[in-house]
Amino acid sequence: MADSKRFDYERSDVGIRLVGWLAGGLAIFIVVIPLTLPWMFPLSMTTTTPAGRPALSSNAPPLEVDPHDTFQRSRDDDAHFAQSYGWSDRPRGTVRIPIDRAVDILLRKGLPGWPSP
């Protein structure tokens, strides 16, 4: 019973030569890579500074003073648009109707070419 609960450990270990080779390889890697990167990416060595700040164009969007209010207004406008009647394309005779009304019409009439339940 005492032998079955006995703990054991690994009796072999990593060789010191392997650890030395790994450390040496890592040191060479750390030294060589920064020296080869400028050769591989020569444009990264040229630094240019702009003469001045870029001018804002006249068609730049205005800064938002109150983004929460702008977002809420946009949501309210979208909700009103989705729940109202109006022309989508008057010359073609295309109108928009509220979503709830469109669902009711589809449930009543069904889709052409679609099997009905």
ABEGO torsion letter per residue (X at the ends): XAAAABBBBBABBBBAAAAAAAAAAAAAAAAAAAAAAAAABAAAABBBBBABBBBBBAABBBBBABAAAAAAAAAAAAAAAAABBEBABAAAGBBBBBAAAAAAAAAAAEBBGBBBX
